[in-house]
Amino acid sequence: MIRYDFSPALSFLEAHDLDALRPRVEAAHRMLLERTGPGSEMLGWRDLLREPDDALLEDIDATASEIREQADVFLCLGIGGSYLGAQAVIEALAPLFRPPVDTETGRPLAPEVLFAGHHLSGGYLKALLAYLEDKSVYVNVISKSGTTLETMLTFRILRPWLEARFPDVARRIIVTTDPARGRLREMASICGYRRYAIPPDVGGRFSVLTPVGLLPIAVAGVDIRTLFYGAVEMCERLKNHQDNPALDYAALRYLFHERGYALELLAVFEPRLRGIGAWWQQLFGESEGKAGKGLYPDTVQYTTDLHSLGQYVQEGRRHLIETFLMVAREPEPLTIPDTGDDLDGLAYLSGRSLQTVNHNAYEGTRRAHTDGGIPVSTIWMDRLAPGPLGACLYFFMHAVAVSGYLLGVNPFDQPGVEAYKREMYRLLRKI
């Protein structure tokens, strides 16, 4: 399902570099597999794949089915890992525009899935409330601690709005939080909200395959069982040191980090994958960015961003590496028509698929950036579907754990995130 081609980047390294690093890579890998590295108490994201809970998947599907029947809008409140994974998968796999409609009732087969609680814009929330008026709304509040300011303030504003409009409000609010403690869990118990548990040993940026991500994804109509078992299959594959693309990816990134490179671009040519880039940014930024270490993760969508950032990537400072995330096979290719004339100068492309043109844009970009002094590599998914995407998600999580251990940091904590919170709360208490 996942293939990693890093051959173009090898020309920027010495011939023996990867072989010399291999023992350290395998040692870092053993730290993950044998639970001997820093943060090993937070490896629940692997455990849930090694021992799948099919009953939980069925329960989530049942809840999602009810919501699809009753809701016009499913509103997810969360920030960081509490929404980025779900948003990414939905953008990648759900219909881009209007969802399919029931031919008998004319009702959409899935509600519109919206996200809030990931910023503090009052203007956005006012517009959102106006948009939700006269719609059937279900809300999923996602916070492990139950004290996330952005999420909980949004819920504080939404809760009376919901209570004033829906007599069955307790059924319409679903809480995803810590199973044993926290303000949100206590509130759910008092108010009678339905609850899903975030495993205590799974951090937010690793939580997409828990109810945090699976419930919104299922509501959007995506096959969560196939998504989940795609990750299960990849987890099994990556147990071995040999033929392990995640280890190759982690090793290559580390080698360039040690040579002074500062930034990694994740480049996609399929707009549906832009959200995967945003999820990947948090995963790698929070896992590696400690003790003055780590590659700064950024994401670009080509060919769009070739017309804005392409100049910098081609000829700017040589401090970045570039990783392409590509889809090998596309369903139902769109053929460029023969219009009977050549007024636009594009008749030579008639009869070809737009996907072929896009692939040639990738190939041309890869060659040009390599020639321009950028180490490039490509991660290939065989197709854009739930199974391969689940495999891709796990691939990145496995790789970042090994990469963090190579850097000598704990890839499962995020102490720096607390700094802005301390200052923000100190200022708020002065108001």
C-alpha positions as CSV (number, residue, x, y, z in Angstrom):
1,M,0.0,0.0,0.0
2,I,2.9,2.4,0.8
3,R,6.1,2.7,-1.2
4,Y,9.0,5.1,-0.5
5,D,11.3,6.2,-3.2
6,F,14.3,8.2,-1.9
7,S,16.7,7.4,-4.7
8,P,16.9,11.1,-6.0
9,A,18.0,12.3,-2.5
10,L,20.9,9.9,-2.3
11,S,23.0,12.1,-4.7
12,F,23.1,14.6,-1.8
13,L,24.7,12.1,0.6
14,E,27.9,10.1,0.8
15,A,27.6,6.5,-0.5
16,H,28.1,5.0,3.0
17,D,25.9,7.3,5.0
18,L,22.7,5.2,5.2
19,D,24.6,2.0,5.9
20,A,26.6,3.7,8.6
21,L,23.4,5.0,10.3
22,R,21.5,1.7,10.0
23,P,22.6,0.3,13.4
24,R,21.3,3.5,15.1
25,V,18.1,3.3,13.2
26,E,17.5,-0.3,14.2
27,A,18.3,0.6,17.8
28,A,15.7,3.4,17.7
29,H,13.2,1.0,16.2
30,R,13.8,-1.5,18.9
31,M,13.1,1.3,21.5
32,L,9.7,1.7,19.9
33,L,8.9,-2.0,19.5
34,E,10.2,-3.0,23.0
35,R,8.8,0.1,24.8
36,T,12.2,1.1,26.2
37,G,12.3,4.7,24.9
38,P,11.2,8.0,26.4
39,G,7.4,8.3,26.4
40,S,6.9,4.5,26.1
41,E,3.8,4.9,28.4
42,M,2.1,6.7,25.4
43,L,2.2,3.9,22.9
44,G,-1.5,3.1,23.0
45,W,-1.8,4.1,19.4
46,R,0.1,0.9,18.5
47,D,-1.7,-1.2,21.1
48,L,-5.1,-0.5,19.7
49,L,-4.0,-1.8,16.3
50,R,-2.3,-4.9,17.7
51,E,-5.6,-5.8,19.5
52,P,-8.4,-4.3,17.5
53,D,-11.7,-3.6,19.3
54,D,-14.3,-4.5,16.7
55,A,-17.1,-3.9,19.2
56,L,-16.0,-0.3,19.5
57,L,-15.9,0.1,15.7
58,E,-19.4,-1.3,15.5
59,D,-20.6,1.0,18.2
60,I,-19.2,4.1,16.5
61,D,-20.7,3.0,13.2
62,A,-24.1,2.7,14.9
63,T,-23.9,6.1,16.5
64,A,-22.7,7.6,13.1
65,S,-25.7,5.9,11.4
66,E,-28.1,7.6,13.8
67,I,-26.5,11.0,13.3
68,R,-26.6,10.6,9.5
69,E,-30.3,9.9,9.7
70,Q,-31.1,12.8,12.1
71,A,-28.6,15.6,11.5
72,D,-28.1,18.2,8.8
73,V,-24.9,19.3,10.4
74,F,-22.4,17.4,12.6
75,L,-20.3,20.0,14.4
76,C,-16.9,18.8,15.8
77,L,-15.3,21.0,18.5
78,G,-11.6,20.4,19.0
79,I,-8.2,21.7,18.3
80,G,-4.9,20.1,17.2
81,G,-5.1,16.4,17.1
82,S,-8.7,16.6,18.2
83,Y,-9.7,17.6,14.8
84,L,-6.9,17.6,12.2
85,G,-6.9,13.8,11.6
86,A,-10.7,13.6,11.1
87,Q,-10.7,16.7,8.9
88,A,-7.8,15.3,6.8
89,V,-9.5,11.9,6.2
90,I,-12.8,13.4,5.5
91,E,-11.3,15.9,3.0
92,A,-9.4,13.0,1.4
93,L,-12.3,10.5,1.1
94,A,-15.7,12.1,1.4
95,P,-17.5,13.7,-1.6
96,L,-15.8,17.1,-2.4
97,F,-19.1,19.0,-2.9
98,R,-22.6,17.8,-2.2
99,P,-23.0,14.4,-0.5
100,P,-25.0,11.7,-2.3
101,V,-28.8,12.1,-1.9
102,D,-31.4,9.5,-1.0
103,T,-33.4,9.0,-4.1
104,E,-36.7,8.5,-2.2
105,T,-36.5,11.3,0.4
106,G,-34.1,13.7,-1.3
107,R,-32.2,14.0,1.9
108,P,-28.4,13.9,1.9
109,L,-27.0,10.5,2.9
110,A,-24.5,12.2,5.3
111,P,-24.7,15.5,7.1
112,E,-22.3,18.3,6.6
113,V,-19.4,17.9,8.9
114,L,-18.0,21.2,10.2
115,F,-15.2,22.0,12.6
116,A,-15.0,24.7,15.3
117,G,-13.3,25.2,18.6
118,H,-9.8,25.4,17.0
119,H,-9.5,29.2,17.3
120,L,-10.9,32.2,19.2
121,S,-12.6,34.2,16.4
122,G,-15.9,35.7,17.6
123,G,-16.8,36.7,14.0
124,Y,-16.5,33.1,12.9
125,L,-18.7,31.8,15.7
126,K,-21.4,34.4,15.1
127,A,-21.5,33.5,11.4
128,L,-21.5,29.8,12.3
129,L,-24.5,30.2,14.6
130,A,-26.4,32.1,11.9
131,Y,-25.6,29.3,9.4
132,L,-26.8,26.6,11.8
133,E,-30.2,28.3,12.4
134,D,-33.1,26.0,11.3
135,K,-30.8,23.0,10.9
136,S,-30.8,19.8,12.8
137,V,-27.4,19.9,14.6
138,Y,-25.4,17.3,16.5
139,V,-22.2,18.3,18.3
140,N,-19.1,16.3,19.2
141,V,-17.0,18.0,21.9
142,I,-13.4,16.6,21.8
143,S,-10.9,17.4,24.6
144,K,-8.9,14.9,26.6
145,S,-8.4,17.2,29.5
146,G,-11.7,19.0,29.2
147,T,-9.9,22.3,29.8
148,T,-8.8,23.2,26.3
149,L,-9.7,26.9,26.2
150,E,-10.5,27.3,22.5
151,T,-12.7,24.2,22.5
152,M,-14.5,24.7,25.8
153,L,-15.2,28.4,25.2
154,T,-16.8,27.5,21.9
155,F,-18.9,24.8,23.7
156,R,-19.8,27.3,26.4
157,I,-21.3,29.6,23.6
158,L,-23.0,26.7,21.7
159,R,-24.5,24.9,24.7
160,P,-27.2,27.5,25.6
161,W,-27.9,27.9,21.8
162,L,-28.5,24.1,21.5
163,E,-30.6,23.9,24.7
164,A,-32.9,26.7,23.5
165,R,-33.6,24.8,20.2
166,F,-33.6,21.1,20.8
167,P,-35.5,19.3,23.6
168,D,-33.4,16.2,23.1
169,V,-30.2,18.2,23.5
170,A,-28.5,15.6,25.7
171,R,-28.7,13.1,22.9
172,R,-27.4,15.6,20.4
173,I,-24.2,16.3,22.3
174,I,-21.5,13.6,22.3
175,V,-18.4,14.0,24.4
176,T,-15.0,12.4,23.5
177,T,-12.7,12.8,26.5
178,D,-10.6,11.1,29.2
179,P,-12.4,7.9,30.4
180,A,-11.9,8.6,34.1
181,R,-11.3,12.3,34.9
182,G,-11.6,15.9,33.7
183,R,-14.1,18.7,33.6
184,L,-15.7,17.5,30.3
185,R,-16.2,14.0,31.6
186,E,-17.8,15.4,34.8
187,M,-20.0,17.7,32.7
188,A,-21.1,14.8,30.5
189,S,-22.1,12.8,33.6
190,I,-24.1,15.7,35.1
191,C,-25.9,16.6,31.8
192,G,-26.4,13.0,30.5
193,Y,-24.3,13.4,27.3
194,R,-23.1,10.3,25.5
195,R,-19.4,9.7,25.9
196,Y,-16.5,8.1,24.0
197,A,-13.2,7.6,25.7
198,I,-9.8,8.8,24.5
199,P,-7.3,6.1,25.7
200,P,-5.1,7.7,28.4
201,D,-2.0,6.3,26.6
202,V,-2.8,8.0,23.3
203,G,-1.7,11.6,22.7
204,G,-3.8,13.9,20.7
205,R,-1.7,13.9,17.5
206,F,-1.7,10.1,17.5
207,S,-5.5,9.8,18.1
208,V,-7.0,9.8,14.6
209,L,-7.7,6.0,14.9
210,T,-9.5,6.3,18.2
211,P,-13.1,7.7,18.6
212,V,-11.5,11.2,18.4
213,G,-11.2,10.7,14.6
214,L,-13.3,7.7,13.9
215,L,-16.7,9.1,14.9
216,P,-16.6,12.2,12.7
217,I,-15.1,10.1,9.9
218,A,-17.9,7.6,10.1
219,V,-20.5,10.3,10.2
220,A,-19.1,11.6,6.9
221,G,-19.8,8.2,5.4
222,V,-16.2,6.9,5.3
223,D,-15.7,3.1,5.9
224,I,-13.9,3.3,9.2
225,R,-13.3,-0.4,9.5
226,T,-11.3,-0.5,6.2
227,L,-9.5,2.6,7.3
228,F,-8.6,1.1,10.6
229,Y,-7.5,-2.3,9.3
230,G,-5.4,-0.6,6.7
231,A,-3.4,0.8,9.6
232,V,-3.5,-2.6,11.3
233,E,-1.9,-4.1,8.2
234,M,0.8,-1.4,8.1
235,C,1.5,-1.8,11.8
236,E,2.2,-5.5,11.2
237,R,4.4,-4.8,8.2
238,L,6.5,-2.2,9.9
239,K,7.5,-4.6,12.8
240,N,10.5,-5.8,10.8
241,H,13.8,-3.9,10.3
242,Q,14.1,-5.0,6.7
243,D,12.0,-3.6,3.8
244,N,10.7,-0.9,6.2
245,P,9.8,2.4,4.4
246,A,9.1,4.1,7.7
247,L,12.7,3.4,8.8
248,D,14.1,4.6,5.5
249,Y,12.1,7.9,5.8
250,A,13.2,8.5,9.4
251,A,16.8,7.7,8.5
252,L,16.9,10.0,5.5
253,R,15.3,12.9,7.4
254,Y,17.8,12.5,10.2
255,L,20.8,12.5,7.9
256,F,19.7,15.8,6.3
257,H,18.9,17.2,9.8
258,E,22.5,16.5,10.9
259,R,23.8,18.2,7.8
260,G,22.2,21.4,8.7
261,Y,18.9,21.3,6.8
262,A,16.2,23.1,8.7
263,L,12.9,22.5,6.9
264,E,10.9,19.7,5.3
265,L,8.2,20.4,2.7
266,L,5.5,17.8,2.3
267,A,4.2,18.4,-1.3
268,V,0.9,17.1,-2.6
269,F,-0.4,17.2,-6.2
270,E,-3.9,16.1,-5.1
271,P,-6.0,18.8,-3.4
272,R,-7.7,16.1,-1.3
273,L,-4.4,15.4,0.5
274,R,-3.8,19.0,1.7
275,G,-5.5,18.1,5.0
276,I,-3.1,15.2,5.4
277,G,-0.3,17.7,5.2
278,A,-1.8,19.8,8.0
279,W,-2.2,16.7,10.2
280,W,1.4,15.7,9.3
281,Q,2.6,19.2,10.3
282,Q,1.4,18.8,13.9
283,L,2.5,15.2,14.1
284,F,6.1,16.0,13.2
285,G,6.3,19.5,14.7
286,E,5.1,18.5,18.2
287,S,7.0,15.2,18.2
288,E,10.4,16.5,17.0
289,G,10.6,20.2,17.8
290,K,12.4,20.1,21.1
291,A,15.8,21.0,22.6
292,G,16.6,23.1,19.5
293,K,16.2,20.0,17.2
294,G,13.9,18.9,14.4
295,L,13.0,19.8,10.9
296,Y,10.4,22.5,10.6
297,P,7.4,20.8,8.8
298,D,5.6,22.7,6.1
299,T,3.1,21.6,3.4
300,V,2.4,22.8,-0.1
301,Q,-0.2,21.9,-2.7
302,Y,1.2,21.8,-6.2
303,T,0.7,22.9,-8.9
304,T,-1.1,25.7,-7.1
305,D,1.8,26.7,-4.9
306,L,4.3,26.4,-7.7
307,H,2.9,29.8,-8.8
308,S,3.6,31.3,-5.4
309,L,6.4,29.4,-3.6
310,G,7.9,27.6,-6.6
311,Q,10.5,30.4,-7.1
312,Y,11.8,30.1,-3.6
313,V,11.9,26.3,-3.7
314,Q,13.8,26.4,-7.0
315,E,16.3,29.1,-6.3
316,G,16.0,30.2,-2.7
317,R,18.1,29.2,0.4
318,R,19.2,25.6,0.2
319,H,18.1,24.6,3.7
320,L,15.1,22.4,2.9
321,I,14.2,18.9,1.8
322,E,11.1,18.0,-0.1
323,T,8.9,14.9,0.3
324,F,6.1,14.3,-2.3
325,L,3.0,12.4,-1.2
326,M,1.5,10.9,-4.3
327,V,-1.3,8.6,-5.4
328,A,-0.3,6.0,-8.0
329,R,-3.7,5.1,-9.4
330,E,-6.8,7.4,-9.9
331,P,-10.3,6.1,-10.5
332,E,-12.3,7.4,-13.4
333,P,-9.8,9.5,-15.2
334,L,-11.0,12.8,-16.7
335,T,-10.2,12.9,-20.4
336,I,-9.3,16.2,-22.1
337,P,-11.7,16.7,-25.0
338,D,-10.9,17.4,-28.6
339,T,-12.7,20.7,-29.3
340,G,-12.1,20.5,-33.0
341,D,-9.8,23.6,-33.0
342,D,-6.5,24.7,-31.4
343,L,-7.5,28.2,-30.3
344,D,-6.0,27.6,-26.8
345,G,-2.8,25.9,-28.2
346,L,-3.6,22.8,-26.2
347,A,-4.8,20.4,-28.9
348,Y,-1.7,18.2,-28.4
349,L,-3.2,17.2,-25.1
350,S,-6.5,16.0,-26.5
351,G,-7.4,12.5,-25.5
352,R,-5.1,12.4,-22.6
353,S,-6.3,12.3,-19.0
354,L,-5.9,15.2,-16.6
355,Q,-4.3,12.8,-14.2
356,T,-1.6,12.1,-16.8
357,V,-0.9,15.8,-17.0
358,N,-0.8,16.1,-13.2
359,H,1.7,13.2,-13.0
360,N,3.9,14.8,-15.6
361,A,3.7,18.1,-13.5
362,Y,5.0,16.0,-10.6
363,E,7.7,14.4,-12.6
364,G,8.9,17.7,-14.0
365,T,8.8,19.4,-10.6
366,R,10.8,16.5,-9.0
367,R,13.5,16.8,-11.7
368,A,13.6,20.6,-11.6
369,H,13.9,20.7,-7.8
370,T,16.6,18.0,-7.8
371,D,18.5,19.9,-10.4
372,G,18.1,23.0,-8.3
373,G,19.8,21.4,-5.3
374,I,16.8,20.1,-3.3
375,P,16.9,16.6,-1.9
376,V,13.6,15.0,-2.9
377,S,11.8,11.8,-2.1
378,T,8.4,10.4,-2.8
379,I,5.9,8.5,-0.7
380,W,3.4,6.6,-2.9
381,M,0.0,5.4,-2.0
382,D,-1.4,2.9,-4.5
383,R,-4.8,4.6,-4.5
384,L,-6.8,7.1,-2.5
385,A,-9.1,4.8,-0.5
386,P,-9.8,4.0,3.2
387,G,-7.3,1.1,3.4
388,P,-4.3,2.8,1.8
389,L,-5.0,6.0,3.7
390,G,-5.1,4.2,7.0
391,A,-1.8,2.6,6.1
392,C,-0.4,6.1,5.3
393,L,-1.5,7.5,8.7
394,Y,0.2,4.7,10.5
395,F,3.3,5.0,8.4
396,F,3.8,8.6,9.4
397,M,3.1,7.8,13.1
398,H,5.6,4.9,13.2
399,A,8.2,7.0,11.3
400,V,8.0,10.0,13.6
401,A,8.5,7.8,16.7
402,V,11.7,6.4,15.3
403,S,12.8,9.8,14.1
404,G,12.3,11.3,17.5
405,Y,14.4,8.6,19.1
406,L,17.1,9.2,16.5
407,L,17.1,12.9,17.5
408,G,17.3,12.0,21.2
409,V,14.0,13.5,22.2
410,N,10.7,12.2,23.6
411,P,8.4,12.1,20.6
412,F,5.3,11.8,22.7
413,D,5.3,15.0,24.9
414,Q,4.9,18.6,24.0
415,P,6.2,20.8,26.9
416,G,6.6,23.9,24.7
417,V,2.8,24.0,24.0
418,E,2.2,24.9,27.6
419,A,4.3,28.1,27.4
420,Y,1.7,30.2,25.4
421,K,-1.1,28.9,27.6
422,R,0.6,30.0,30.8
423,E,1.1,33.5,29.4
424,M,-2.4,33.7,28.0
425,Y,-4.1,32.6,31.3
426,R,-1.9,35.1,33.2
427,L,-3.1,37.9,31.0
428,L,-6.8,36.7,31.1
429,R,-6.8,36.8,34.9
430,K,-5.8,40.4,34.8
431,I,-8.8,41.5,32.8
